[in-house]
């Protein structure tokens, strides 16, 4: 092996900084200075970021929905950053005269509507009626950590193509929710802001795949607004308007970036937002695909995808077909406005404890339901909280309990938190077809019943991979009302009338059903074949007596139902895991 000494200047320039793998201490006699002009000729002048950041006019717009204390926290946190010239406006959404008077105690500039019109309409009032270099649209209650605004503006300054920015947070479905595991609250905002700055400094990341910048703190340069115009107000009270806006900006040449070193605390959504987004979620998702799916725009397909893959899909947002510019005061002409959700909200209630694998599969079943207006309330008292594992879906809420609690009490807590007109049991370990909620809601919508539940259901013995049908006489012995108690759906007013679940770990559903029927509630049994499978996996709360267990008198072995095909791989893996534990 031969080594060659290439002592020719200009082939390489090595950087010496505080984080070199091996320490470098330039000093005579082995080191000698060279003319700075030689280095600049090779690598260019010092980066622009070394210069002081410019001052600019920034307008903060607060999406105000009535919580005055939360609004005050938000405004105070952004005003604490004194490095920019700030103007502030409160954008009331569904705020009456009392709410307007309250908002005017915070700032003099207010723009309120008595009826709720949604975040996109409030954003348009901010950017369409106020003069600024940068607009910051803030969700009511979001609290900026120290230096957050400067860090987001720095991310915009890092590249002329950066048109939109947002911070790191504790609650977001996309990459910005990097601090979801940090037990964030109002008391540790400063500590988490320092952690974000230590980890990332002035770092930023482009969100080029989905253009999924979250709207709780949405920072937009004036040039973006001048180029693409208004947000699409036809999303109404639903989500996705911000992804729509960021995507249109991207097709106009402006990138959305995550300012990783900025931290903004995001509190849980209030009951109004949870209800509104749950009702409008499916309509918003369809509208987004109607506007940006090339297959739908060309008529090549009328189907909707379960999830948009963004730039990973070759049919995503073809520039020649999409509507990039939307003038202020105009609705999108590409398709009709998204219809308002008219179906009653169904609140699905799920008690759970330390079964994360089962739970996540059950959440997937909830998300693929074809009934449009739904929410899922999870009551969790396990050793490991489930919140960090869940997809960020505005229809899903978690009630976290710090001590073990009976299933009956958990169901009562979920019912009290429910926003829906109907309440449905949604256990964490059973299989549900996509049309389960629709099938059970139909008799309630027709006024033919106050409670529905499945009969004629199959039992799935996971360990033995066998499927069992129970004869009617035995079914009536096993289940109150001859319906499967784990599948109840009922009018919420039944629980509100003090028909509650007992503080019990077992048969709490049967006790509730009997109490409701004694008070005159009408029960309608729905055929559960093809819609529901009751899983027996060795860790069920309900232990069947030997003389009642599958395989004894009254049971009939049946073939595996075809409806399970799409989810079969999950249960194969769970069965293998059970077998491995039993032999360990």
C-alpha positions as CSV (number, residue, x, y, z in Angstrom):
1,X,0.0,0.0,0.0
2,X,1.3,3.4,-0.9
3,X,0.2,6.8,0.5
4,X,0.4,9.9,-1.6
5,X,0.7,13.4,-0.1
6,X,-1.5,15.7,-2.2
7,X,-0.3,19.0,-0.9
8,X,-2.4,21.0,-3.4
9,X,-4.5,23.7,-1.9
10,X,-8.1,23.8,-3.0
11,X,-8.9,20.1,-2.9
12,X,-10.4,20.0,0.5
13,X,-11.5,22.4,3.3
14,X,-12.0,20.8,6.8
15,X,-14.3,22.4,9.3
16,X,-13.2,22.7,12.9
17,X,-16.0,23.2,15.4
18,X,-17.0,22.2,18.9
19,X,-18.3,18.8,18.0
20,X,-15.4,17.2,16.0
21,X,-15.0,13.5,16.7
22,X,-11.4,14.2,17.7
23,X,-10.4,17.5,19.2
24,X,-8.5,20.0,17.0
25,X,-6.5,22.8,18.5
26,X,-4.9,24.9,15.7
27,X,-1.7,26.4,17.0
28,X,1.9,26.9,15.8
29,X,4.2,25.3,14.8
30,X,2.0,22.8,12.9
31,X,-0.8,25.2,12.0
32,X,-0.5,28.5,10.2
33,X,-3.2,31.0,9.1
34,X,-4.2,31.5,5.4
35,X,-6.0,34.4,3.8
36,X,-9.8,34.3,4.5
37,X,-10.4,35.2,0.9
38,X,-8.9,31.9,-0.3
39,X,-11.4,29.9,1.9
40,X,-14.3,32.0,0.8
41,X,-13.3,31.5,-2.9
42,X,-13.6,27.7,-2.3
43,X,-16.7,27.4,0.0
44,X,-18.4,30.8,-0.4
45,X,-19.1,33.5,2.2
46,X,-20.4,32.8,5.7
47,X,-24.0,31.6,5.8
48,X,-26.8,34.2,5.9
49,X,-28.0,32.7,9.2
50,X,-25.0,34.1,10.9
51,X,-26.5,37.6,10.4
52,X,-29.1,38.9,12.8
53,X,-32.6,37.8,11.9
54,X,-34.7,40.7,10.5
55,X,-37.5,42.3,12.4
56,X,-40.8,42.0,10.6
57,X,-44.5,42.6,11.1
58,X,-46.2,39.5,12.6
59,X,-49.9,39.2,13.1
60,X,-51.1,36.6,15.6
61,X,-54.7,35.4,15.0
62,X,-56.3,33.4,17.8
63,X,-59.1,31.0,16.9
64,X,-61.3,31.8,19.8
65,X,-64.2,29.4,20.7
66,X,-65.2,30.8,24.1
67,X,-62.6,29.7,26.7
68,X,-61.4,33.0,28.0
69,X,-58.7,31.6,30.3
70,X,-57.2,29.5,27.6
71,X,-57.2,32.4,25.2
72,X,-55.4,34.6,27.6
73,X,-52.7,32.0,28.1
74,X,-52.2,31.7,24.4
75,X,-51.9,35.4,23.7
76,X,-49.7,36.0,26.7
77,X,-47.2,33.3,25.6
78,X,-46.8,34.8,22.1
79,X,-46.6,38.4,23.3
80,X,-43.7,37.3,25.6
81,X,-41.4,37.0,22.5
82,X,-40.3,40.6,22.1
83,X,-38.1,40.2,19.1
84,X,-40.8,40.9,16.5
85,X,-43.3,43.6,15.9
86,X,-46.6,42.0,16.8
87,X,-50.2,42.7,16.2
88,X,-52.9,40.5,17.6
89,X,-56.5,39.7,16.6
90,X,-59.1,37.4,18.3
91,X,-61.0,35.5,15.7
92,X,-64.3,34.4,17.4
93,X,-66.0,31.3,16.0
94,X,-69.5,30.7,17.1
95,X,-69.2,33.4,19.8
96,X,-72.2,35.3,21.0
97,X,-72.4,38.8,22.4
98,X,-71.2,37.7,25.8
99,X,-68.2,35.9,24.3
100,X,-67.4,38.9,22.1
101,X,-67.4,41.2,25.1
102,X,-65.0,38.8,26.9
103,X,-62.7,38.7,23.8
104,X,-62.6,42.5,23.8
105,X,-61.1,42.4,27.3
106,X,-58.0,40.7,25.8
107,X,-57.3,42.7,22.7
108,X,-59.0,45.6,20.9
109,X,-58.9,43.9,17.5
110,X,-61.7,41.2,17.3
111,X,-63.5,39.6,14.4
112,X,-66.3,37.3,15.5
113,X,-69.2,35.4,14.0
114,X,-72.2,34.2,16.1
115,X,-72.4,30.9,14.2
116,X,-69.4,28.5,14.0
117,X,-67.8,28.5,10.6
118,X,-64.6,26.6,11.2
119,X,-60.9,27.2,11.3
120,X,-60.5,27.9,7.5
121,X,-63.0,30.7,7.7
122,X,-61.2,32.2,10.7
123,X,-57.8,31.9,8.9
124,X,-59.3,33.7,6.0
125,X,-60.5,36.6,8.2
126,X,-56.9,36.8,9.6
127,X,-55.0,36.9,6.3
128,X,-57.6,38.6,4.2
129,X,-58.2,41.6,6.4
130,X,-54.9,42.3,8.1
131,X,-51.5,43.6,6.9
132,X,-48.4,41.7,8.0
133,X,-45.3,40.0,6.7
134,X,-46.1,36.8,8.5
135,X,-49.3,35.4,9.9
136,X,-49.5,33.0,12.9
137,X,-52.8,31.2,13.2
138,X,-53.1,29.8,16.8
139,X,-55.6,27.3,18.2
140,X,-57.3,28.5,21.4
141,X,-55.3,27.3,24.4
142,X,-52.0,26.6,22.5
143,X,-49.1,28.0,24.6
144,X,-45.8,29.0,23.0
145,X,-42.6,28.0,24.8
146,X,-39.8,30.6,25.1
147,X,-38.2,31.4,21.7
148,X,-40.8,29.4,19.7
149,X,-41.8,32.2,17.5
150,X,-38.3,33.2,16.6
151,X,-37.4,29.5,15.9
152,X,-40.4,29.2,13.5
153,X,-39.4,32.4,11.7
154,X,-35.9,31.2,11.5
155,X,-37.1,28.0,9.8
156,X,-38.9,30.3,7.2
157,X,-35.7,32.3,6.7
158,X,-33.6,29.3,6.1
159,X,-34.7,28.9,2.5
160,X,-36.6,31.3,0.3
161,X,-38.8,28.4,-0.7
162,X,-40.0,27.9,2.9
163,X,-43.5,29.4,3.0
164,X,-45.2,27.8,6.0
165,X,-43.9,26.6,9.4
166,X,-45.1,25.0,12.6
167,X,-43.5,23.8,15.9
168,X,-42.8,20.7,17.8
169,X,-45.7,19.8,20.2
170,X,-47.0,17.2,22.6
171,X,-50.2,16.4,20.7
172,X,-50.3,15.9,16.9
173,X,-50.7,12.9,14.6
174,X,-47.8,13.9,12.3
175,X,-44.0,14.3,12.9
176,X,-44.6,17.5,14.9
177,X,-46.0,15.4,17.8
178,X,-42.4,14.4,18.7
179,X,-43.1,15.2,22.4
180,X,-46.2,13.0,22.8
181,X,-44.3,10.9,25.3
182,X,-43.2,13.7,27.5
183,X,-46.2,14.0,29.9
184,X,-46.6,17.6,28.8
185,X,-48.8,20.1,30.8
186,X,-49.0,23.8,31.5
187,X,-46.3,23.5,34.1
188,X,-43.4,22.1,32.1
189,X,-43.6,24.2,28.9
190,X,-40.3,26.0,29.7
191,X,-38.5,22.7,30.3
192,X,-39.8,21.1,27.1
193,X,-39.0,24.3,25.2
194,X,-35.4,24.0,26.4
195,X,-35.3,20.3,25.5
196,X,-36.5,21.0,22.0
197,X,-33.8,23.7,21.6
198,X,-31.1,21.4,23.0
199,X,-32.0,18.6,20.7
200,X,-32.6,20.5,17.5
201,X,-31.3,24.1,17.8
202,X,-32.4,25.9,14.6
203,X,-33.1,22.6,12.8
204,X,-36.0,22.2,10.5
205,X,-37.6,19.4,8.4
206,X,-39.6,19.7,5.3
207,X,-43.0,17.9,5.3
208,X,-42.9,17.2,1.6
209,X,-44.6,13.8,1.6
210,X,-48.0,14.7,2.9
211,X,-47.7,18.5,3.4
212,X,-49.3,17.8,6.7
213,X,-48.5,20.9,8.7
214,X,-50.8,21.0,11.7
215,X,-53.2,23.9,12.2
216,X,-52.8,24.5,15.9
217,X,-49.9,26.9,15.3
218,X,-49.8,27.6,11.6
219,X,-47.2,30.2,10.4
220,X,-47.6,31.5,6.9
221,X,-45.6,34.1,4.9
222,X,-47.6,36.9,3.2
223,X,-46.1,35.7,-0.2
224,X,-48.0,32.4,0.1
225,X,-51.3,34.2,0.7
226,X,-50.6,36.5,-2.2
227,X,-49.9,33.5,-4.5
228,X,-52.7,31.0,-3.6
229,X,-55.3,33.1,-1.9
230,X,-57.8,31.8,0.6
231,X,-58.3,28.6,2.5
232,X,-61.2,26.4,1.4
233,X,-64.1,27.2,3.9
234,X,-66.1,24.3,2.5
235,X,-64.4,22.0,5.0
236,X,-66.6,23.7,7.5
237,X,-66.0,22.5,11.1
238,X,-64.0,19.5,9.9
239,X,-60.2,18.9,9.6
240,X,-58.0,18.7,6.4
241,X,-58.4,22.4,5.4
242,X,-54.8,23.0,6.5
243,X,-53.4,20.1,4.5
244,X,-55.4,21.4,1.5
245,X,-53.8,24.8,1.9
246,X,-50.2,23.5,2.5
247,X,-50.5,21.3,-0.6
248,X,-51.7,24.1,-2.8
249,X,-48.8,26.2,-1.5
250,X,-46.4,23.3,-2.4
251,X,-47.7,23.1,-5.9
252,X,-47.1,26.9,-6.1
253,X,-43.4,26.4,-4.9
254,X,-43.7,27.0,-1.2
255,X,-42.7,24.2,1.2
256,X,-44.2,23.5,4.7
257,X,-41.5,23.0,7.3
258,X,-41.4,21.7,10.9
259,X,-39.3,24.0,13.1
260,X,-38.0,21.2,15.3
261,X,-36.4,23.5,17.9
262,X,-39.6,25.4,18.6
263,X,-42.1,24.0,21.2
264,X,-45.7,24.9,21.5
265,X,-47.9,23.1,24.1
266,X,-51.2,21.9,22.8
267,X,-54.0,21.1,25.4
268,X,-56.6,18.4,24.7
269,X,-59.3,19.4,22.3
270,X,-62.4,20.8,24.0
271,X,-65.7,18.9,23.8
272,X,-67.0,21.2,21.0
273,X,-64.0,20.5,18.8
274,X,-64.1,16.8,19.5
275,X,-67.8,16.6,18.6
276,X,-67.5,18.8,15.5
277,X,-64.4,17.0,14.0
278,X,-65.9,13.5,14.8
279,X,-69.0,14.4,12.9
280,X,-67.2,16.0,9.9
281,X,-64.1,13.7,9.7
282,X,-65.3,11.4,6.9
283,X,-66.8,14.2,4.8
284,X,-63.5,16.2,5.1
285,X,-61.5,13.2,4.1
286,X,-63.7,12.7,1.0
287,X,-63.5,16.3,0.1
288,X,-59.7,16.3,0.2
289,X,-59.6,13.2,-2.1
290,X,-62.2,14.8,-4.4
291,X,-59.9,17.8,-4.8
292,X,-56.5,16.1,-5.1
293,X,-56.8,12.5,-6.2
294,X,-55.9,12.3,-9.8
295,X,-58.0,9.1,-10.3
296,X,-61.2,10.9,-9.1
297,X,-60.4,14.1,-11.0
298,X,-60.1,12.2,-14.2
299,X,-63.0,9.9,-13.5
300,X,-60.8,6.8,-13.6
301,X,-62.1,5.8,-10.2
302,X,-65.0,6.6,-7.9
303,X,-63.5,4.9,-4.9
304,X,-62.1,6.6,-1.8
305,X,-58.8,5.4,-0.3
306,X,-58.7,4.6,3.4
307,X,-55.6,6.8,3.7
308,X,-54.0,9.3,1.4
309,X,-50.3,8.3,0.6
310,X,-49.4,11.8,-0.6
311,X,-46.4,12.1,-2.8
312,X,-45.8,8.3,-2.6
313,X,-48.8,8.0,-4.9
314,X,-48.3,8.8,-8.6
315,X,-51.9,10.0,-8.8
316,X,-51.5,12.6,-6.0
317,X,-52.4,16.2,-6.8
318,X,-51.5,16.4,-10.5
319,X,-50.6,20.1,-11.1
320,X,-52.5,20.4,-14.3
321,X,-55.8,19.2,-12.7
322,X,-56.0,20.7,-9.3
323,X,-57.3,24.1,-8.3
324,X,-54.3,25.9,-6.8
325,X,-55.7,29.5,-6.4
326,X,-58.9,30.2,-4.4
327,X,-59.9,33.9,-4.4
328,X,-61.1,35.4,-1.1
329,X,-64.9,35.3,-0.8
330,X,-65.1,32.4,-3.3
331,X,-65.9,28.7,-2.7
332,X,-63.8,26.1,-4.4
333,X,-65.3,25.5,-7.8
334,X,-63.7,22.1,-8.3
335,X,-66.5,20.2,-6.5
336,X,-69.5,21.1,-4.5
337,X,-69.1,22.0,-0.8
338,X,-68.7,19.1,1.6
339,X,-72.1,18.1,2.9
340,X,-72.8,18.8,6.6
341,X,-72.9,15.7,8.7
342,X,-76.5,14.9,9.4
343,X,-76.2,11.5,11.1
344,X,-76.4,11.4,14.9
345,X,-73.0,11.0,16.5
346,X,-72.3,7.5,17.9
347,X,-69.9,7.4,20.9
348,X,-68.1,4.1,21.1
349,X,-66.8,3.3,24.6
350,X,-63.8,1.0,25.2
351,X,-62.6,0.0,28.7
352,X,-59.0,-1.4,28.5
353,X,-56.1,-2.4,30.6
354,X,-52.6,-3.5,29.4
355,X,-53.7,-5.1,26.1
356,X,-52.0,-2.8,23.6
357,X,-51.8,-5.3,20.7
358,X,-55.5,-6.1,20.9
359,X,-56.4,-2.4,21.5
360,X,-54.6,-1.1,18.4
361,X,-56.3,-3.7,16.2
362,X,-59.7,-2.7,17.7
363,X,-58.9,1.0,17.0
364,X,-58.2,0.1,13.4
365,X,-61.7,-1.6,13.3
366,X,-63.2,1.6,14.6
367,X,-61.4,3.8,12.0
368,X,-62.7,1.7,9.1
369,X,-66.4,1.9,10.1
370,X,-68.7,3.2,7.3
371,X,-70.9,5.0,9.7
372,X,-69.7,8.6,9.3
373,X,-70.4,10.4,12.6
374,X,-68.5,8.5,15.3
375,X,-66.1,8.9,18.2
376,X,-64.1,6.5,20.3
377,X,-63.6,7.0,24.1
378,X,-61.0,4.8,25.6
379,X,-60.8,4.4,29.4
380,X,-57.4,3.2,30.3
381,X,-56.0,2.1,33.8
382,X,-53.1,-0.1,32.6
383,X,-49.5,0.1,33.9
384,X,-48.4,1.6,30.5
385,X,-50.6,4.5,29.2
386,X,-52.0,3.8,25.7
387,X,-52.2,7.4,24.6
388,X,-48.6,7.4,23.0
389,X,-49.5,4.4,20.9
390,X,-52.6,5.7,19.3
391,X,-53.0,7.4,15.9
392,X,-53.7,11.1,16.3
393,X,-57.3,11.1,15.2
394,X,-59.6,13.8,16.5
395,X,-62.4,11.2,16.9
396,X,-60.4,9.3,19.5
397,X,-60.1,10.4,23.2
398,X,-58.5,8.7,26.1
399,X,-59.6,9.0,29.8
400,X,-56.5,8.0,31.8
401,X,-57.1,6.5,35.3
402,X,-54.3,6.3,37.8
403,X,-55.7,3.2,39.7
404,X,-57.3,0.0,38.7
405,X,-61.0,0.4,38.2
406,X,-63.9,-2.0,37.5
407,X,-65.2,-2.3,34.0
408,X,-68.6,-1.0,35.1
409,X,-67.1,2.2,36.5
410,X,-65.1,2.6,33.3
411,X,-68.2,2.3,31.2
412,X,-70.0,4.9,33.3
413,X,-67.0,7.4,33.0
414,X,-67.0,6.9,29.2
415,X,-70.8,7.5,29.0
416,X,-70.4,10.7,31.0
417,X,-67.7,11.9,28.6
418,X,-69.6,10.9,25.5
419,X,-70.8,13.6,23.1
420,X,-73.0,11.3,21.0
421,X,-76.7,10.8,20.8
422,X,-76.0,7.0,20.7
423,X,-73.5,5.0,22.7
424,X,-72.0,1.7,21.6
425,X,-69.9,-0.8,23.4
426,X,-66.6,-1.3,21.7
427,X,-64.5,-3.9,23.4
428,X,-60.8,-4.0,22.9
429,X,-60.4,-7.7,21.8
430,X,-63.3,-8.6,19.5
431,X,-63.6,-8.5,15.7
432,X,-66.0,-5.9,14.0
433,X,-67.0,-5.7,10.4
434,X,-66.9,-2.2,8.8
435,X,-70.7,-2.0,8.8
436,X,-71.2,-2.9,12.4
437,X,-72.2,0.6,13.6
438,X,-74.4,1.2,10.6
439,X,-76.3,-2.1,11.1
440,X,-77.0,-1.4,14.8
441,X,-77.8,2.3,14.3
442,X,-80.5,1.6,11.7
443,X,-83.3,0.5,14.1
444,X,-82.5,3.5,16.4
445,X,-82.6,5.9,13.5
446,X,-86.0,4.5,12.4
447,X,-87.4,4.9,15.9
448,X,-88.0,1.2,16.3
449,X,-85.8,0.6,19.3
450,X,-84.0,2.3,22.2
451,X,-81.3,-0.4,22.4
452,X,-79.8,-2.7,19.8
453,X,-77.4,-5.6,20.1
454,X,-76.3,-8.7,18.2
455,X,-77.7,-12.2,18.4
456,X,-76.6,-15.2,16.3
457,X,-73.0,-14.4,16.9
458,X,-70.0,-16.7,16.4
459,X,-67.4,-17.5,19.0
460,X,-63.8,-17.6,17.8
461,X,-61.5,-19.9,19.9
462,X,-58.2,-18.4,19.0
463,X,-55.9,-21.1,20.6
464,X,-57.7,-23.9,18.8
465,X,-58.5,-21.8,15.7
466,X,-62.1,-23.1,15.8
467,X,-65.4,-21.2,15.2
468,X,-68.5,-22.1,17.2
469,X,-72.2,-21.4,16.8
470,X,-74.3,-21.5,20.0
471,X,-77.8,-23.0,19.8
472,X,-80.7,-20.5,20.7
473,X,-81.6,-22.2,24.0
474,X,-78.0,-22.0,25.3
475,X,-77.6,-18.5,23.9
476,X,-80.6,-17.4,26.1
477,X,-78.9,-18.9,29.1
478,X,-75.6,-17.2,28.4
479,X,-76.8,-13.7,27.5
480,X,-79.4,-11.4,29.1
481,X,-82.1,-10.6,26.6
482,X,-80.7,-13.3,24.3
483,X,-78.3,-10.7,22.8
484,X,-74.6,-10.4,23.2
485,X,-74.0,-7.8,26.0
486,X,-70.6,-6.7,24.5
487,X,-72.4,-5.3,21.5
488,X,-75.0,-3.0,23.1
489,X,-75.8,0.3,21.3
490,X,-78.4,2.5,23.0
491,X,-79.8,6.0,23.2
492,X,-77.6,8.1,25.5
493,X,-80.6,9.3,27.5
494,X,-81.0,5.8,29.0
495,X,-77.7,6.3,30.9
496,X,-78.6,9.9,31.7
497,X,-81.8,8.7,33.4
498,X,-79.7,7.0,36.1
499,X,-79.7,3.5,34.5
500,X,-76.0,3.0,35.2
501,X,-73.5,0.2,35.2
502,X,-72.8,-1.5,38.5
503,X,-69.3,-1.3,40.0
504,X,-68.4,-4.8,38.8
505,X,-65.8,-6.6,36.7
506,X,-68.2,-9.0,35.2
507,X,-71.8,-9.0,33.7
508,X,-72.0,-5.2,34.1
509,X,-73.5,-5.1,30.6
510,X,-76.2,-7.6,31.4
511,X,-77.1,-5.6,34.6
512,X,-77.4,-2.4,32.6
513,X,-79.5,-4.0,29.9
514,X,-81.9,-5.5,32.5
515,X,-82.3,-2.2,34.3
516,X,-83.0,-0.3,31.1
517,X,-85.6,-2.7,30.0
518,X,-87.3,-2.6,33.4
519,X,-87.7,1.1,32.7
520,X,-89.4,0.5,29.4
521,X,-86.5,0.6,27.0
522,X,-87.2,-1.3,23.7
523,X,-84.6,-3.9,22.7
524,X,-84.1,-4.8,19.0
525,X,-81.9,-7.9,18.2
526,X,-79.8,-7.5,15.1
527,X,-78.4,-10.6,13.3
528,X,-74.7,-10.5,14.0
529,X,-73.5,-13.1,11.5
530,X,-70.8,-11.6,9.4
531,X,-70.6,-8.5,11.5
532,X,-69.1,-9.6,14.8
533,X,-66.8,-12.3,16.3
534,X,-66.5,-12.9,20.0
535,X,-62.9,-13.8,20.7
536,X,-61.9,-16.4,23.3
537,X,-58.2,-16.1,23.9
538,X,-57.4,-17.2,27.4
539,X,-57.4,-13.8,29.0
540,X,-61.1,-12.9,28.7
541,X,-62.8,-11.2,31.6
542,X,-65.7,-13.7,31.3
543,X,-64.7,-17.3,32.1
544,X,-67.2,-19.8,30.8
545,X,-68.2,-22.7,33.0
546,X,-67.0,-26.1,31.6
547,X,-70.5,-27.3,30.9
548,X,-71.2,-24.1,28.9
549,X,-67.9,-23.8,27.0
550,X,-67.6,-24.4,23.3
551,X,-67.4,-28.1,22.5
552,X,-70.0,-29.0,25.1
553,X,-73.7,-29.6,24.5
554,X,-75.4,-26.8,22.6
555,X,-72.4,-25.9,20.4
556,X,-71.9,-26.5,16.7
557,X,-68.5,-26.1,15.1
558,X,-68.7,-24.1,11.9
559,X,-66.3,-23.1,9.1
560,X,-64.1,-20.0,9.3
561,X,-66.2,-17.0,8.2
562,X,-65.0,-15.4,4.9
563,X,-65.4,-11.9,6.5
564,X,-62.3,-12.6,8.6
565,X,-60.0,-12.8,5.5
566,X,-58.7,-9.3,5.6
567,X,-57.7,-9.5,9.2
568,X,-56.6,-13.1,9.4
569,X,-52.9,-12.4,9.5
570,X,-53.3,-10.5,12.8
571,X,-55.0,-13.4,14.5
572,X,-52.4,-15.9,13.2
573,X,-49.7,-13.8,14.8
574,X,-51.6,-13.5,18.0
575,X,-52.2,-17.2,18.1
576,X,-48.5,-17.8,17.6
577,X,-47.6,-15.4,20.4
578,X,-50.0,-17.2,22.8
579,X,-48.4,-20.6,21.9
580,X,-45.0,-19.2,22.5
581,X,-45.9,-17.9,25.9
582,X,-47.6,-21.2,26.9
583,X,-44.4,-23.1,26.1
584,X,-41.9,-20.6,27.6
